[in-house]
């Protein structure tokens, strides 16, 4: 199998797991507090990665003792990204949070222009405009549905946008760090710090009263973190970042299609979504716009 094909497969795995993540989080928050869910995700992902690195590369743990400042800042940003995204899902819906979190790649692109002096193309400018137009359509349409609970919806959108900004900050710092450190060693610290930060605020007693089905859901959430980020690292190793970014950006489609099916089936275990023509148009514009922003201009061969 060619490396490029491997990269596409790994990126597709990440998109698949991230596509179902917000739905699973929305279900889990019915029984477990948001901060406890976030802590459990980091804890299980850290245990899985630690078990892997003990066999593969024990020296990766050295970074836990003396991490660089940029890694600490990246971990702090990722810490808020997880909780902010969780709260965004809690106060809105999986589809809403999944769409607004896509502003993260846009913010990352902006950081590339500002901090890394990357050149902006006309196609990317068009992408920015299309994504902003799509967000405005989507936001105003969903706001009309949540008008009875306006304050909570707006708060959920705001929190999700801060989570997207935190992710962009993490990704920009990670871009600098991977030049000097392995992805696995960085992820060990990125997963470890949130465990310490959130531990004083969690409540483990309610977890002991959960049935095995709820525990299975929590294990899926933790495994989702480990598998998605591991597959993402492998994808970036085998193919270029622009290809990986475009594949990952399609994960909202998975969320929207799944939520549309669940809403049509009128299931009782997850909050239903509202899908109108304007909602679908707005979401489609956002995804198309983000893809244009994430695309890299092909370098002419000499």
Phi, psi and omega in degrees: 000132180291152181301319180300319178295319176301316180300319179295319179296313179296318179295323178294324176298316178299313180299320180298311182292322178289335179292323180269349184302309184297328179292316178297321179295320180296325178287316184297326184290350176291334183241338185233141179295146182306315183293326178291321178298314180298316180299317181296320179300313180294318183296313181292320178297321179295318179296317179296314181293323179296316178300323179289317184285335176300323179275321189273313187206080182301335181292346180296336182286347181299330182291341178291332184280316183224077182281149174290157183300320180298326178291321177298314180296321178296320180292321176298317179297316180293327177302314180286326180304314181297313182289319179299318177295320178299315180292325177298319176294321182296318185271345178237239178220165178304318181293319179298309182296321181296325181286313183290335178289344178290351173291346177301308177300327178295315178296324177295320178297319178298319178296327177296321179290320187278312188263326183259004176057035176284148180278138178265135180262163178297324179297322178292322177298317176298320179299316176304312183297317180295317180296317179295319177298316179297319178298320180294318177299310183297315183298311183293326179290316180290328180297325179294331179284322184267017187301330178286342181231043190304314184299314181294322181294313179298322178295318179297319178296316180298315180297320179296321178294323176293326177294322178295320177296321178295320179295318179298322177296313177301313184295321179295318178291321178298325180299324178282324186287326184293348178288337184240347184225157177284153180298321182296317180293323177294316181295328177302314179286321180300326178276330187286315184301314178301328179300317180288320183295316186272346186303319180295345187253000184266162177232107184275337183304315180299335180295329181291342181264359182283150175282170183295333178294319178292323177295323178297322177295317179296320178296321177299319180296318178292316179295327178301316179299312182294311184293314184297314182287328176292315178296323178297316179297319179293322179297317179294335179285329186261339181216173186285157186295325182295320177295316179298316182300315182296320179294317182294327182296340181282356183299331175299331179298319178299316180297313183295316181296316180296315179294326177297319178294315181295323178293319179295325179282350178058044179292154184260351188265004174212144181296139183281155177256157176256121181240109173248177179298323180291322177301311181294319178297313181299315179296319180296319179296319179298311182298316178297318180297317180294323178298318179295322179293322185283340181294141177255141179292133181293134180277128181289131179280139180284000000 
